[in-house]
Amino acid sequence: MPDNSNEYKSRRYVPITSSSSSSSSANGKTIPQNPTSSLKLSTALLNPNPATSRPPAVTCPVPSCSLTFKGERPNGHLTRHLKRPGIHRRTGDEKVEWLRLHKIEHDRLVATGTTPAQSRREANRVRAQKTSRAAVFASRARNMGITEETSVAQKVMIWEGMHVAEQSGDSIGVSAPYRAPFPIFSMVQSSRRARGVLERALERSRQPSLLGAAGPTT
């Protein structure tokens, strides 16, 4: 009886690594596979330049403090430093002045609403409002009979631009990017004078004297 133990072990314990793994196609050819390549590619696409993606460093605004904060969240480090600056062997009046100046800058930072927590809350609020408006704009576009997603997205972008311009008080920006499919209604909405002209024109069209003296045709 032949001994197949060596063959069984070789088949069972052949190591397969990510760099040497391969698969066979339908025609029998071997296709090398590298599971980590797609992960590296997606990471590179999401973050093409990691060195420049970090926020810039910030320096403590207290004139007598030269600390600089770097990393992923320098503003958060600065806020914590201003709140608890430490005394660094300072005593007496120097310690009191050191803590006082840092407290002033911390209070100013909180008053302007630029602390990391406040910034995140404000950003989340703005993002939620924008998402809600986008859903309303998309529904409005579909109710107008627009079914192509690209056209719906264009309408959403246009109306979002109009909303931003209106909030900033730019009356020109509100009307400039929008081209309504029915210009007369756009004119009525943008001008009271145009609305009055339209109403007078419709009133004259209802008068029998303007309909013509010709009788009905057969």
Backbone hydrogen bonds, N-H to C=O, Kabsch-Sander energy under -0.5 kcal/mol:
donor,donor_aa,acceptor,acceptor_aa,energy
4,N,2,P,-0.8
8,Y,4,N,-2.4
9,K,5,S,-2.5
10,S,6,N,-2.4
11,R,7,E,-2.0
12,R,8,Y,-2.0
13,Y,9,K,-2.6
17,T,15,P,-0.5
20,S,17,T,-0.5
21,S,17,T,-1.1
23,S,31,I,-2.4
25,S,29,K,-2.5
28,G,25,S,-1.2
31,I,23,S,-3.8
33,Q,21,S,-2.5
37,S,34,N,-1.7
38,S,34,N,-0.6
39,L,35,P,-0.7
40,K,36,T,-2.4
41,L,37,S,-2.5
42,S,38,S,-2.6
43,T,39,L,-2.3
44,A,40,K,-2.3
45,L,41,L,-2.2
46,L,42,S,-2.3
47,N,43,T,-2.1
52,T,49,N,-1.1
53,S,49,N,-0.6
53,S,50,P,-0.6
58,V,69,F,-2.1
60,C,67,L,-2.5
65,C,62,V,-2.0
69,F,58,V,-3.4
77,H,73,R,-1.6
78,L,74,P,-2.3
79,T,75,N,-2.3
80,R,76,G,-2.2
81,H,77,H,-2.2
82,L,78,L,-2.6
83,K,79,T,-1.9
84,R,80,R,-2.4
90,R,87,I,-1.4
94,E,91,T,-1.0
95,K,91,T,-0.8
96,V,92,G,-1.9
97,E,93,D,-2.8
98,W,94,E,-2.1
99,L,95,K,-2.4
100,R,96,V,-2.2
101,L,97,E,-2.4
102,H,98,W,-1.7
103,K,99,L,-2.1
104,I,100,R,-2.2
105,E,101,L,-2.0
106,H,102,H,-2.2
107,D,103,K,-2.7
108,R,104,I,-2.1
109,L,105,E,-2.1
110,V,106,H,-2.4
111,A,107,D,-2.4
112,T,108,R,-1.8
113,G,110,V,-1.0
114,T,109,L,-1.8
119,S,115,T,-2.9
120,R,116,P,-2.4
121,R,117,A,-2.2
122,E,118,Q,-2.5
123,A,119,S,-2.5
124,N,120,R,-2.5
125,R,121,R,-2.2
126,V,122,E,-2.5
127,R,123,A,-2.4
128,A,124,N,-2.3
129,Q,125,R,-2.2
130,K,126,V,-2.3
131,T,127,R,-2.3
132,S,128,A,-2.2
133,R,129,Q,-2.5
134,A,130,K,-2.4
135,A,131,T,-1.9
136,V,132,S,-1.9
137,F,133,R,-3.0
138,A,134,A,-2.5
139,S,135,A,-2.1
140,R,136,V,-2.2
141,A,137,F,-2.4
142,R,138,A,-2.1
143,N,139,S,-2.0
144,M,140,R,-1.1
145,G,142,R,-1.5
146,I,141,A,-1.9
147,T,145,G,-0.6
152,V,148,E,-2.3
153,A,149,E,-2.6
154,Q,150,T,-2.0
155,K,151,S,-2.2
156,V,152,V,-2.4
157,M,153,A,-2.3
158,I,154,Q,-2.4
159,W,155,K,-2.9
160,E,156,V,-2.2
161,G,157,M,-2.1
162,M,158,I,-2.1
163,H,159,W,-2.3
164,V,160,E,-2.4
165,A,161,G,-2.3
166,E,162,M,-2.4
167,Q,163,H,-2.4
168,S,164,V,-1.6
169,G,166,E,-1.0
170,D,165,A,-2.8
171,S,169,G,-1.1
174,V,170,D,-1.1
175,S,171,S,-1.2
176,A,172,I,-2.4
179,R,177,P,-0.5
180,A,178,Y,-0.5
185,F,182,F,-0.9
186,S,182,F,-1.5
187,M,183,P,-2.4
188,V,184,I,-2.0
189,Q,185,F,-2.2
190,S,186,S,-1.5
191,S,187,M,-1.2
195,R,191,S,-1.6
196,G,192,R,-2.3
197,V,193,R,-2.2
198,L,194,A,-2.3
199,E,195,R,-2.3
200,R,196,G,-2.3
201,A,197,V,-2.2
202,L,198,L,-2.4
203,E,199,E,-2.0
204,R,200,R,-2.3
205,S,201,A,-1.8
206,R,202,L,-0.8
206,R,203,E,-0.6
207,Q,204,R,-1.1
210,L,207,Q,-1.3
211,L,208,P,-1.5
